[in-house]
Amino acid sequence: MPIDQQSIQFFVGILLKIVIVFVIGLLSPVSMNWVERRALAWMQMRLGPNRTGPFGLLQSIADGIKFAFKEDVVPLATNKWLYIFAPVVAVVPAFMATIVYPLGPKDVPIPFASSINSLVHSISGIELNLSTMDLHVTSFNVGLLYVLAVTSLGVYAIVLAGWASNSKFSLLGGLRSSAQMVSYELSLSLALVGVLLQAGTTDLVKIVEMQQGAYFGFIPKWFVFVFQPLGFFIYLISAIAETNRTPFDLPEAETELVGGFHTEYSSSLKFAMLFMAEYVNMLTVSVLATAMFLGGWSGPFVSQFPLLAPVYFLVKVAFFMFLYIWLRGTLPRLRYDQLMNFGWKFLLPAALLNIFISATIGLFAF
Amino acid sequence: MIELPIQQLIFLFLAALAVFAAFNVILQRNPIYSALSLIITMCALAGTFLLLEAQFVAAMQVIVYAGAVMVLFVFVIMLLNVRTEEARQDRVKYLKLVTPLLFVALLAEVFFVARSVTTTPAPLVTPAGEHPFGTVEAIGEAMFSSYLFPFEATSVLILMAMVGALVLARKRTAQEAETLGKIIEDANQPSLAPASPVSELEENKHELAA
């Protein structure tokens, strides 16, 4: 491949954007951990961590440092290689999904592009021609399927962690999670099929582009309002189950299983990786919910000021992340048979019904 | 230095990984390791599909095989807590005779396929439709127009398998359970003629239940 100015600029741009979404992924556990502990505490009439830094903001960073410096204990009877390997399996697919986050539209004019160009030219003599950029790392034909594919690999982390720990609590947690995640993945994917029928593409950026604008000037053209409300709620419930959060947190149910699949992971960096993967997965399903149902980056004045797009997008994602905490503060945990019955006998038929409705409407409308 | 295009390097890596992992599937004694190696093979194959610009097939390979089928494999292995493979002596003796024959057959097959491969790459086959090769739209169009009948036939086949599983696993009424018990009892009596396929099936189920 001939290496020219254009392709170097392209690769550097892509690399920069990958670093940005990676940092967003890295920051999500750090910030969410603080928000979760404080918000939960307030919901339960407590104060939460408030001593480290202003409002306890540095608590997560302190925890991170503690994770890094604690002694890394590998219990004797574990399967050592898989025990070490499991957190890696958790983190890698979780971060792989971040590259399709549709933060904003295509061809956004870069602010101060001409002054950056002249500055770089005067320093290093390189002729840059920056003018516009896409506010997403990449947009490709099978974007949604890619997210579903890499996130579906995340279940192995929990299963392997549970099995390799060689502990009854961990094994039960791993077993529960594999059954739960496979069951709810079905209704999760089927809930998205309704949107795909309506949009006619699996490219996340194109799906978001379709939801710009409003009907009658005030109802946004989001898929949650137009024809997919049922799909949205099915997706939301399955997403919570898919990420093992309350009220579906059976794999790590404290009252029965101590810590579930991560019981044997003492607070070392390995535990931190499992923890991080959980939060990045939450972020990914929230991003999907935003892009598929809530119009992604759409909002007032986005067409005039495209740089508002990522702000709207992140606000919507933050709403979903808060919803997780809200539910955790509100609902008790389900029993395991209730969980399975609900998934297979209610959510799955409801998702199929949603596909049927969408297809029927689709015959006449789109 | 020999100049290798990056795509060929990636292909060589993925192919080597797939073959290595596939060997590992059969060489490992511990079923969990075999299952994990199979997952690696699936993922490597998905990567080679990507190199062939078959994006949809690659995504499906990971979603269906690595993400769903293999999870169930691992689930069952963990549920039954099979630690290491228990070799059955009688089977091993019988396999020793068959394996070399099968291996030679496989080698011959590979040889014939390899001989038919030409060194010049064939041009990518672009379908008649407006969508580029390998996209979801192109595959959807092909599946619901030129290949509609095989597609529908496969769906019916899968539906039949599902109904079969439901029939085998459903809860039985008291009367059905009684007749079932009688059949199993009959099958277990040594004086009877060779067991019919049906009763053999029931016997297997009895074993599983026990």
Boltz contact constraints between the chains, C-beta under 6 A:
constraints:
  - contact:
      token1: [A, 141]
      token2: [B, 55]
      max_distance: 6.0
  - contact:
      token1: [A, 141]
      token2: [B, 135]
      max_distance: 6.0
  - contact:
      token1: [A, 142]
      token2: [B, 55]
      max_distance: 6.0
  - contact:
      token1: [A, 142]
      token2: [B, 56]
      max_distance: 6.0
  - contact:
      token1: [A, 142]
      token2: [B, 59]
      max_distance: 6.0
  - contact:
      token1: [A, 145]
      token2: [B, 59]
      max_distance: 6.0
  - contact:
      token1: [A, 146]
      token2: [B, 59]
      max_distance: 6.0
  - contact:
      token1: [A, 148]
      token2: [B, 63]
      max_distance: 6.0
  - contact:
      token1: [A, 149]
      token2: [B, 59]
      max_distance: 6.0
  - contact:
      token1: [A, 149]
      token2: [B, 62]
      max_distance: 6.0
  - contact:
      token1: [A, 149]
      token2: [B, 63]
      max_distance: 6.0
  - contact:
      token1: [A, 152]
      token2: [B, 63]
      max_distance: 6.0
  - contact:
      token1: [A, 152]
      token2: [B, 67]
      max_distance: 6.0
  - contact:
      token1: [A, 155]
      token2: [B, 71]
      max_distance: 6.0
  - contact:
      token1: [A, 159]
      token2: [B, 74]
      max_distance: 6.0
  - contact:
      token1: [A, 163]
      token2: [B, 78]
      max_distance: 6.0
  - contact:
      token1: [A, 175]
      token2: [B, 78]
      max_distance: 6.0
  - contact:
      token1: [A, 178]
      token2: [B, 71]
      max_distance: 6.0
  - contact:
      token1: [A, 178]
      token2: [B, 75]
      max_distance: 6.0
  - contact:
      token1: [A, 182]
      token2: [B, 71]
      max_distance: 6.0
  - contact:
      token1: [A, 202]
      token2: [B, 136]
      max_distance: 6.0
